[in-house]
């Protein structure tokens, strides 16, 4: 029984992390990019909305990989929740290392020259450096919220039946 329950629990935890990471990426990047696009780049509100809609596939695809990358980087660097300065450095490093190459790819697809890519990437590296820790805090908040909400929903659904040891499926009364 324990083996099936563990596999089910691990699968549930992976789904919760994916949902939290993707949601965090969607919300944070929308808010950050809209502020940059409207207040710095002077796009109209509707132009910014169009840009954010176009960015949805990228955010959907990169949300969970970024969370996984950040977790592995923190493990590699030995960063835990008791080290605030290392958390700041780790989140900043993770965000810059992960986001700048993606930004370069987006600019290449947009037809930017190497000079434009270099200038834009340098500016965005600064923005990503400033956004790294706030995003890390927001990501952790989304993960904690998702664990509480989604896990409690799953647990409520499995209380009615007992798990069968061989299959991990619920027994129906």
C-alpha positions in Angstrom: 0.0 0.0 0.0 2.8 2.4 0.9 4.5 2.1 -2.5 1.3 2.9 -4.5 0.5 5.8 -2.1 4.1 7.2 -2.5 3.9 7.1 -6.3 0.5 8.8 -6.2 1.8 11.4 -3.7 4.9 12.1 -5.9 2.7 12.5 -9.0 0.4 14.8 -7.1 3.3 16.9 -5.9 4.7 17.2 -9.4 1.3 18.4 -10.7 1.0 20.9 -7.9 4.5 22.3 -8.5 3.8 22.5 -12.3 0.5 24.4 -11.7 2.1 26.8 -9.2 5.2 27.4 -11.3 3.2 28.1 -14.5 0.7 30.3 -12.7 3.5 32.3 -11.0 5.2 32.8 -14.4 2.0 33.9 -16.1 1.0 36.4 -13.4 4.4 37.9 -12.6 5.6 38.3 -16.2 2.3 39.8 -17.2 2.5 42.4 -14.4 6.2 43.2 -14.9 6.2 43.3 -18.7 3.0 45.5 -18.8 4.7 48.0 -16.5 7.8 48.1 -18.7 5.9 48.2 -21.9 3.4 50.9 -20.8 5.6 53.1 -18.6 9.1 52.7 -20.2 8.5 51.6 -23.8 5.3 53.8 -24.0 3.2 51.1 -25.6 -0.6 51.7 -25.4 -2.5 49.6 -22.9 -4.0 47.6 -25.8 -0.6 47.1 -27.5 0.7 45.7 -24.2 -2.3 43.4 -23.8 -1.6 42.1 -27.4 2.1 41.5 -26.5 1.1 39.7 -23.3 -1.4 37.5 -25.2 1.4 36.6 -27.6 3.7 35.8 -24.7 1.2 33.2 -23.2 2.7 30.2 -25.0 6.2 31.1 -23.9 5.1 31.5 -20.3 3.2 28.2 -20.4 6.2 26.4 -21.8 8.8 28.0 -19.5 7.0 28.2 -16.1 7.8 24.8 -14.8 11.3 24.4 -16.3 12.3 27.7 -14.6 11.0 26.4 -11.3 12.9 23.1 -11.7 16.1 25.1 -12.8 15.8 27.3 -9.7 15.3 24.4 -7.4 18.4 22.6 -8.8 20.5 25.7 -8.7 19.6 26.3 -5.0 20.5 22.7 -4.3 23.8 23.0 -6.2 24.7 26.2 -4.3 23.5 24.9 -1.0 20.9 27.6 -0.5 18.1 27.0 2.0 15.4 29.2 3.5 17.6 30.2 6.5 20.0 32.3 4.3 18.3 35.5 3.2 21.4 36.9 1.4 22.0 33.7 -0.4 18.3 33.6 -1.4 18.6 37.0 -2.9 21.8 36.0 -4.8 20.3 32.6 -5.9 17.0 34.1 -7.1 18.9 36.9 -9.0 21.3 34.4 -10.6 18.6 31.9 -11.5 16.4 34.5 -13.1 19.2 36.1 -15.2 20.7 32.9 -16.3 17.4 31.4 -17.3 15.6 34.5 -18.8 18.4 36.2 -20.8 18.9 33.3 -23.3 15.1 33.1 -23.8 15.0 36.8 -24.4 17.8 36.5 -27.0 15.8 33.8 -28.8 12.7 36.0 -28.8 14.7 38.9 -30.3 16.2 36.6 -32.9 12.8 35.5 -34.0 11.7 39.1 -34.1 14.5 39.9 -36.6 16.7 42.0 -34.3 20.3 42.6 -35.2 23.2 41.4 -33.0 23.8 45.0 -31.9 20.1 45.4 -30.9 20.2 42.0 -29.1 23.3 43.0 -27.2 21.9 46.4 -26.1 18.5 45.0 -25.2 20.0 42.0 -23.4 22.2 44.2 -21.3 19.2 46.3 -20.3 17.1 43.3 -19.6 19.8 41.7 -17.6 19.5 44.7 -15.2 15.7 44.4 -15.1 16.0 40.6 -14.6 18.5 41.2 -11.8 16.1 43.5 -10.0 13.1 41.2 -10.6 14.9 37.9 -9.6 14.2 38.0 -5.8 10.7 39.5 -6.1 9.8 36.7 -8.5 11.4 34.1 -6.2 9.2 35.3 -3.3 6.1 35.3 -5.5 7.0 31.8 -6.8 7.3 30.5 -3.2 4.0 32.1 -2.3 2.3 30.5 -5.3 3.8 27.1 -4.5 2.7 27.3 -0.8 -0.8 28.4 -1.8 -1.1 25.6 -4.4 0.1 23.0 -1.9 -2.6 24.1 0.6 -5.4 24.4 -1.9 -4.8 21.7 -4.4 -3.5 19.1 -1.9 -6.5 19.7 0.4 -8.8 19.2 -2.6 -7.1 15.9 -3.6 -7.0 14.7 0.0 -10.7 15.4 0.4 -11.5 13.4 -2.7 -9.5 10.3 -1.5 -10.9 10.2 2.0 -14.1 8.5 0.7 -12.2 5.4 -0.5 -9.1 3.4 0.6 -6.2 3.0 -1.7 -5.7 -0.5 -3.1 -2.1 -1.7 -2.4 -1.5 -3.2 -5.9 -2.8 -0.4 -8.1 -3.0 2.7 -6.0 -6.6 3.1 -7.2 -9.5 3.9 -4.9 -11.7 1.1 -3.6 -15.4 1.8 -4.1 -17.7 1.0 -1.2 
